[in-house]
Amino acid sequence: MNNSALASEFLSKAFRNLSQTKTSLDEGDLRGTIDNSYNFIENISRALLSLYGIYTYEEHASQKLNLILSKMEGEKEVLLVRKLQLMEQRLYPLTLIDESSLKDTVIIRNFEAKALVKELENIMELANSVFDEFHS
C-alpha cells in the first residue's frame, strides 16, 4: 500500500468518526461525542502523516505532525496541523475523565458539543482541501 492509499484509509476512518460523533450528539451521548471526536482528530493526523511517509498508530498522532512541518509548502497544511494539535490538546484530557464518577456535572455541555461538531466539520473540509491539493 502506498502513502496516498494509506492516507485515504485514515481519511475514510476520520469521516466515519465524524458521522459517529454526530450520531452520538443526536442521541445525547456526550461521552461518545468526545471519544469519537478524539478518534476523528487522531485519524486525520495519521492521514496527513501517511502522506509524508510517517506511520504511527500510537496516541497523540497530532503531536507527531511537527515532524513534517518543515516539508509543508502551503498555508492550508500548516493551518490544518495547528488546528489538529490544538483540538487534540483540548479533547485528550476529556477522554480521561470517567463521567460516571462525576456528581451533578458533565464533561461537556450540549451547546459546547454542537460547537465542537461544527469545528470538526470545518477541519474535515480543510483536510479534504489539503489532500486534494497534495495530489494535484
N, C-alpha and C positions, 0 to 999 in steps of 0.2 A: 504494500500500500504506500502510495507516495504522500508527500506532505499535504497537498491540496485535498486529496481524498480523506485523509485523516481529519483535517481541519473541517471538512464538510460534515463528517460524522459527529464531531463535537458540536458544530453549529446546529445540527438536527436535534441533538440531545438538549441543547440550550432552548431551542424552540419548544420542545416538549415540556421542559421545566417551566417555561413561561406560561404555557397552557395550563399546566398543573397548578401554578401559582394562582392564576385567575380562578380556576375551579375551587381551590381551597378558600380563596377570599369569598367567592359567591356562596359557599357552604358555611361560612362563618368559622372556618378552621384557621385561626390566626397563626397557630404554631406551624401548620402545614404551609401557610403562606410564607413564613420566614424561611423554613427549611428549603422549600422549592426555589425561593429567590436566591438563596446562597448557592444552591446547586447550579442555577442559571449562570451566576457570575463565574463560578468555577469552570463551567463548560465553555463559556465564551473565551475565558482566559486561556484554556487549553487549546482551543481552536486557533487563537492568534499565535500562541507559542508554536504550535504544529506547523504553521505556515513557514516559520523560520527554522524548522528542523529541531526544535526542542520538545521533547516528550516527557510529560510528567503526569502522574496520577495521584500525586500527593496533595494534601490540602494546601490551601493558600497559593494556588496556582497564579493568582493575580499578582502576588508579590514577586514572582519569578519573572514577570514581564520586564523588569528593569534590565534583564539580560539582553533584550532585543531592542531597547530604546535607541541605541546608537545606530542600529541598522535601518531604522524607520526614516522615511523621507517626507511623509505627508503629515500635515497638521491634524487631520482626522484620526490617523493612527495614534498619535501621541495623546490626543484628547480622549480617545477610547481607552487607552491604557490608564490614564489618570482617573477616569470615571470608574473603571473596573476596580482599581486599587482602593479608591475612596469608598465605594459601595461594599467591598469586601471588609474593610475596616469597620464599617458601620454595622454590617449584618453578622459577622462572625461572633461577636460577644453575645448576641441574642440567641444564637444556636446553642449556646452553653447553658442557658437558663432552663431549668425544668419548671414549666409553667404550673404544674400540679402542686409544686411546693410553695407557691405564692398564695398568700391570703389576700383576698379583696383587691387584686391587681392583675394586670395582664402585661405581656411583654411588648405589645404594640396595640394601639387603638385602631378601630376600623377606618377612620379617616386617614390615619397615617399609612395603613396598609394600602388603601386606594391610591395614595400619592406615590407609594413605593412601586406599585404595579405600573403606574404611568412612567416613572423614571426607568423602569426595566424595559418598557416598550420603546422608549427613546434610545436606550443603549442597544437594543436589538436592531433598530433602524440604522443606527450609526455603524454597528458591526457589519450589517449586510452591505452597507456602502463601502466600508473599508475592504471587505472581502471581494467585492466586485471590482474595485479599483486595483487591488493587488493582482487580479487575474487579467487586467487589460493592459 
